[in-house]
Amino acid sequence: MPNFYCEYCGTKTSSISSLTASSCSRHPLGSGKGKHKLYEGSEKTKYSRKYCGTSTSSISSLTASSCSRHPDGSGKGKHAPAL
């Protein structure tokens, strides 16, 4: 059975519909102000950060902190997973 992950927070579910139906605590607009977004990459043992290239073992830990190389400016956005 495949797993589906949120690109913003790393929440894991077994169906896309259950993932995208609920609010995301790490949504870019703020907690509870948007739905989870489907991560369209494959499941991996290490996930690379899109803007700075460092890696971590889960999307959840990857998206937990601000990125110094975010396109909106240092500290103005969270890390995002690279596909």
C-alpha positions in Angstrom: 0.0 0.0 0.0 1.5 3.4 -1.0 2.0 6.3 1.4 1.2 9.9 0.6 2.9 12.8 2.3 2.2 16.5 2.8 4.8 18.7 1.2 4.4 21.3 3.9 4.5 19.2 7.1 5.3 15.6 6.2 2.0 14.1 7.5 1.6 10.6 6.1 -1.6 9.0 5.0 -2.7 6.0 2.9 -4.9 8.0 0.6 -4.6 11.3 -1.3 -8.2 12.3 -0.5 -7.7 12.0 3.3 -4.5 14.0 3.1 -5.8 16.9 1.0 -9.1 17.1 3.0 -7.6 18.3 6.2 -5.9 21.5 7.4 -2.1 21.7 7.6 -0.4 23.1 10.6 2.7 24.2 8.5 0.8 25.7 5.6 2.6 28.8 4.1 -0.4 31.0 4.9 -0.4 29.9 8.6 -1.6 27.1 10.8 -5.1 26.1 9.8 -5.3 28.5 6.9 -4.9 25.9 4.2 -5.0 22.2 3.3 -2.2 19.7 3.1 -0.4 19.7 -0.3 0.5 16.4 -1.8 4.3 15.7 -2.1 4.7 14.4 -5.6 8.2 12.9 -5.2 9.0 9.3 -4.3 9.5 7.9 -0.8 13.2 8.1 0.1 15.6 7.3 2.9 16.9 10.9 2.7 15.1 14.0 1.5 17.0 17.0 0.1 16.1 20.5 0.8 15.1 22.4 -2.4 16.8 25.7 -1.8 20.0 24.9 0.2 20.7 21.2 -0.7 21.1 19.8 2.8 19.2 16.6 3.7 17.3 14.8 6.4 15.5 11.5 6.9 11.9 12.8 6.9 9.8 15.5 5.3 8.5 16.4 8.7 12.0 17.3 10.1 13.0 18.9 6.8 10.1 21.4 6.8 10.3 22.2 10.5 12.7 25.1 10.3 13.3 28.3 8.3 15.6 28.3 5.3 18.3 30.9 5.0 18.3 30.6 1.2 14.5 30.7 0.7 13.5 32.8 -2.4 11.4 35.2 -0.2 14.5 36.0 1.8 16.4 34.5 4.8 14.1 33.3 7.5 11.0 34.2 5.4 10.0 30.7 4.5 10.4 27.1 5.5 12.6 24.5 3.9 10.9 22.6 1.0 11.6 19.1 -0.2 13.2 18.7 -3.6 11.7 16.1 -5.9 
